[in-house]
């Protein structure tokens, strides 16, 4: 949910900041990248998914930042926030599985202790009955 919200916000902000420049030619690298990746909401979300997975994003942000260096302050926080949320998600899964494993280990330990006590009780009964 956190990743989806961050991607939604990033897509909306990206669509507002990154628009084709009417002063440049339509086939310029800036305009073609801006149109392809931020032309619509779906395109922006797919690009942010591409950022999330670090799937060849240099070809997209490099022409944009070369033309408008201030876009650096858009891409760096988006990349950092998405990567940190991914790390947080992975860490949460690992901690959850560790807690589940610890719970299973406690149950196994209790069962083993119960069997051990029953054996000791049998031995003690035999010792005192003799």
VOTOR-165898 format. One line per 8 residues: number of its first residue (from 1); their letters; for each residue x, y, z of C-alpha. Coordinates in steps of 0.1 Angstrom, whole numbers. Layout:
VOTOR-165898
NUM> a> X Y Z; ... .
END
This chain:
VOTOR-165898
1> xxxxxxxx> 0 0 0; 28 24 9; 46 17 -24; 14 23 -44; 7 56 -26; 42 68 -32; 40 58 -69; 7 76 -72 .
9> xxxxxxxx> 20 108 -57; 52 106 -78; 32 100 -110; 10 130 -103; 39 153 -94; 59 140 -124; 31 147 -148; 29 183 -135 .
17> xxxxxxxx> 66 190 -137; 76 171 -167; 58 182 -198; 70 185 -234; 88 218 -242; 70 237 -270; 102 255 -279; 120 223 -287 .
25> xxxxxxxx> 115 201 -317; 89 173 -312; 116 146 -318; 141 161 -294; 152 136 -267; 136 157 -240; 102 159 -257; 102 122 -267 .
33> xxxxxxxx> 111 110 -232; 86 134 -216; 58 124 -239; 66 86 -237; 70 84 -199; 49 113 -185; 23 118 -212; -5 102 -192 .
41> xxxxxxxx> -11 88 -157; -6 52 -168; 27 60 -185; 39 78 -154; 29 50 -131; 46 25 -154; 78 46 -153; 77 48 -115 .
49> xxxxxxxx> 74 10 -115; 104 10 -137; 122 32 -112; 110 10 -83; 127 -20 -100; 157 0 -112; 150 -12 -148; 172 10 -171 .
57> xxxxxxxx> 160 43 -158; 191 62 -169; 178 64 -204; 148 83 -192; 161 107 -165; 194 116 -182; 179 136 -211; 153 152 -188 .
65> xxxxxxxx> 179 163 -162; 203 175 -190; 176 198 -203; 161 208 -169; 186 203 -141; 160 212 -115; 143 178 -122; 172 163 -103 .
73> xxxxxxxx> 152 174 -72; 123 153 -84; 141 121 -94; 165 118 -64; 137 118 -38; 115 95 -59; 143 70 -63; 153 72 -27 .
81> xxxxxxxx> 117 69 -13; 108 40 -36; 141 21 -28; 137 27 9; 101 16 8; 112 -16 -10; 139 -22 16; 114 -16 43 .
89> xxxxxxxx> 90 -41 27; 117 -68 24; 128 -62 60; 92 -65 72; 88 -98 54; 121 -112 68; 112 -101 104; 77 -116 100 .
97> xxxxxxxx> 91 -149 89; 116 -148 117; 89 -142 143; 68 -171 128; 98 -194 129; 105 -184 166; 69 -191 175; 72 -225 159 .
105> xxxxxxxx> 104 -232 177; 88 -223 210; 60 -247 203; 84 -275 194; 105 -268 225; 74 -270 247; 64 -303 231; 99 -317 236 .
113> xxxxxxxx> 100 -306 272; 66 -322 278; 78 -355 264; 110 -352 284; 91 -346 317; 68 -376 309; 98 -399 305; 113 -386 337 .
121> xxxxxxxx> 80 -391 355; 80 -427 343; 115 -432 355; 108 -417 389; 77 -439 393; 97 -470 385; 125 -459 410; 100 -454 438 .
129> xx> 79 -484 432; 110 -507 434 .
END
